[in-house]
Amino acid sequence: MEPTQISQAVTEEWHHPPQLLTISQFVEKHPWATEGGLRWQRFNCATNGFKEAFVAIGRKVLVDETEYFRCVRRQNDQSDD
């Protein structure tokens, strides 16, 4: 990646910080999801493709909403092959 591209990526990230939600907040915002289902995905994230969707800050686990839906789309695209 060129220095200009890195600078642009950092600037874009700064202007559009990730939407981090607790598991409870994510479920409240997206009622189709369940806390148990998200906790299962978090527990198995190293093998199920959802590693980028979860952020741990100390003991608190947060869901990066944008990354979560990217992971879902990526899995759906792979299943279409």
PASEBA-1860 file (N, C-alpha, C; in nm, 3 decimals):
! residues 81
1> MEPTQISQ> 0.085/-0.117/0.000/0.000/0.000/0.000/0.090/0.123/0.000 ~ 0.061/0.218/-0.085/0.138/0.341/-0.095/0.108/0.432/0.025 ~ 0.202/0.519/0.062/0.178/0.611/0.175/0.052/0.694/0.157 ~ 0.022/0.736/0.035/-0.099/0.815/0.010/-0.223/0.732/0.039 ~ -0.222/0.605/0.000/-0.336/0.517/0.026/-0.353/0.494/0.175 ~ -0.242/0.476/0.247/-0.250/0.457/0.391/-0.309/0.580/0.457 ~ -0.260/0.697/0.418/-0.311/0.822/0.474/-0.460/0.837/0.448 ~ -0.503/0.803/0.327/-0.645/0.813/0.292/-0.726/0.715/0.374
9> AVTEEWHH> -0.677/0.593/0.392/-0.750/0.493/0.471/-0.763/0.538/0.616 ~ -0.656/0.593/0.672/-0.661/0.640/0.810/-0.757/0.756/0.822 ~ -0.754/0.848/0.726/-0.845/0.963/0.728/-0.989/0.917/0.719 ~ -1.019/0.823/0.630/-1.156/0.772/0.617/-1.201/0.704/0.745 ~ -1.112/0.628/0.808/-1.146/0.560/0.933/-1.174/0.664/1.042 ~ -1.097/0.770/1.043/-1.114/0.874/1.144/-1.250/0.943/1.128 ~ -1.289/0.967/1.005/-1.417/1.035/0.980/-1.536/0.941/0.993 ~ -1.514/0.812/0.979/-1.621/0.714/0.989/-1.580/0.603/1.086
17> PPQLLTIS> -1.579/0.634/1.216/-1.537/0.531/1.312/-1.636/0.415/1.310 ~ -1.590/0.297/1.346/-1.679/0.181/1.343/-1.793/0.195/1.443 ~ -1.907/0.139/1.408/-2.022/0.136/1.498/-2.006/0.014/1.587 ~ -1.960/0.035/1.709/-1.939/-0.075/1.802/-2.056/-0.082/1.898 ~ -2.116/-0.199/1.907/-2.233/-0.221/1.992/-2.206/-0.339/2.083 ~ -2.261/-0.333/2.204/-2.257/-0.453/2.287/-2.348/-0.556/2.221 ~ -2.336/-0.678/2.264/-2.421/-0.783/2.208/-2.568/-0.750/2.234 ~ -2.599/-0.701/2.353/-2.738/-0.665/2.385/-2.788/-0.552/2.295
25> QFVEKHPW> -2.704/-0.451/2.273/-2.743/-0.340/2.185/-2.763/-0.387/2.042 ~ -2.677/-0.478/1.995/-2.689/-0.531/1.860/-2.823/-0.604/1.845 ~ -2.857/-0.686/1.943/-2.983/-0.761/1.938/-3.103/-0.666/1.944 ~ -3.091/-0.561/2.024/-3.200/-0.464/2.032/-3.220/-0.393/1.898 ~ -3.110/-0.362/1.832/-3.116/-0.293/1.702/-3.159/-0.387/1.590 ~ -3.120/-0.516/1.600/-3.150/-0.616/1.498/-3.222/-0.733/1.566 ~ -3.355/-0.724/1.581/-3.430/-0.823/1.658/-3.423/-0.966/1.604 ~ -3.384/-0.984/1.479/-3.371/-1.119/1.423/-3.253/-1.193/1.485
33> ATEGGLRW> -3.156/-1.120/1.540/-3.039/-1.182/1.602/-3.071/-1.219/1.747 ~ -3.003/-1.319/1.797/-3.020/-1.357/1.938/-2.886/-1.343/2.010 ~ -2.893/-1.315/2.139/-2.771/-1.303/2.218/-2.693/-1.434/2.215 ~ -2.764/-1.545/2.229/-2.698/-1.675/2.229/-2.628/-1.703/2.096 ~ -2.694/-1.667/1.987/-2.635/-1.688/1.856/-2.509/-1.605/1.836 ~ -2.513/-1.479/1.879/-2.395/-1.394/1.867/-2.283/-1.442/1.958 ~ -2.318/-1.486/2.078/-2.214/-1.536/2.169/-2.149/-1.663/2.111 ~ -2.229/-1.747/2.046/-2.175/-1.866/1.981/-2.078/-1.824/1.869
41> QRFNCATN> -2.121/-1.726/1.787/-2.035/-1.679/1.679/-1.906/-1.621/1.735 ~ -1.915/-1.547/1.845/-1.795/-1.489/1.907/-1.704/-1.599/1.960 ~ -1.760/-1.699/2.027/-1.681/-1.807/2.085/-1.607/-1.885/1.977 ~ -1.671/-1.901/1.861/-1.614/-1.979/1.751/-1.559/-1.891/1.638 ~ -1.535/-1.764/1.664/-1.499/-1.671/1.557/-1.367/-1.704/1.488 ~ -1.278/-1.775/1.554/-1.151/-1.810/1.490/-1.169/-1.908/1.375 ~ -1.279/-1.982/1.377/-1.300/-2.085/1.274/-1.422/-2.059/1.186 ~ -1.509/-1.966/1.222/-1.632/-1.949/1.146/-1.635/-1.825/1.057
49> GFKEAFVA> -1.523/-1.751/1.050/-1.518/-1.636/0.961/-1.568/-1.506/1.019 ~ -1.598/-1.500/1.148/-1.651/-1.379/1.209/-1.549/-1.309/1.299 ~ -1.422/-1.344/1.287/-1.319/-1.288/1.376/-1.314/-1.136/1.368 ~ -1.327/-1.079/1.248/-1.319/-0.934/1.231/-1.441/-0.862/1.287 ~ -1.550/-0.933/1.313/-1.674/-0.871/1.356/-1.679/-0.841/1.505 ~ -1.589/-0.899/1.583/-1.593/-0.882/1.728/-1.468/-0.812/1.778 ~ -1.486/-0.720/1.870/-1.377/-0.645/1.928/-1.384/-0.664/2.079 ~ -1.272/-0.700/2.138/-1.267/-0.716/2.283/-1.190/-0.598/2.342
57> IGRKVLVD> -1.252/-0.532/2.438/-1.187/-0.425/2.513/-1.192/-0.469/2.659 ~ -1.081/-0.523/2.705/-1.081/-0.585/2.837/-1.172/-0.706/2.832 ~ -1.267/-0.713/2.922/-1.363/-0.824/2.924/-1.488/-0.794/2.842 ~ -1.503/-0.670/2.800/-1.621/-0.632/2.723/-1.605/-0.674/2.578 ~ -1.707/-0.738/2.524/-1.708/-0.780/2.384/-1.805/-0.691/2.309 ~ -1.757/-0.632/2.200/-1.839/-0.545/2.118/-1.849/-0.602/1.977 ~ -1.959/-0.571/1.912/-1.980/-0.614/1.774/-1.956/-0.493/1.685 ~ -1.866/-0.507/1.590/-1.845/-0.405/1.488/-1.952/-0.430/1.382
65> ETEYFRCV> -2.054/-0.346/1.383/-2.172/-0.370/1.300/-2.137/-0.381/1.152 ~ -2.053/-0.292/1.102/-2.016/-0.294/0.960/-1.942/-0.423/0.926 ~ -1.845/-0.460/1.010/-1.768/-0.582/0.985/-1.856/-0.707/0.997 ~ -1.952/-0.704/1.086/-2.041/-0.818/1.102/-2.114/-0.847/0.971 ~ -2.171/-0.743/0.912/-2.245/-0.762/0.788/-2.153/-0.793/0.669 ~ -2.028/-0.745/0.675/-1.930/-0.786/0.573/-1.903/-0.935/0.583 ~ -1.890/-0.985/0.705/-1.866/-1.128/0.726/-1.985/-1.210/0.674 ~ -2.105/-1.163/0.701/-2.225/-1.232/0.653/-2.225/-1.236/0.500
73> RRQNDQSD> -2.198/-1.121/0.437/-2.196/-1.116/0.290/-2.087/-1.206/0.234 ~ -1.971/-1.204/0.297/-1.860/-1.287/0.251/-1.898/-1.436/0.258 ~ -1.962/-1.477/0.365/-2.004/-1.616/0.376/-2.112/-1.650/0.274 ~ -2.203/-1.558/0.250/-2.306/-1.582/0.149/-2.245/-1.592/0.010 ~ -2.147/-1.507/-0.019/-2.079/-1.514/-0.149/-2.006/-1.644/-0.167 ~ -1.944/-1.697/-0.061/-1.873/-1.824/-0.068/-1.968/-1.941/-0.088 ~ -2.087/-1.932/-0.028/-2.182/-2.042/-0.043/-2.245/-2.046/-0.181 ~ -2.239/-1.933/-0.254/-2.292/-1.929/-0.391/-2.202/-2.000/-0.490
81> D> -2.074/-2.019/-0.453/-1.977/-2.083/-0.545/-2.005/-2.228/-0.568
END
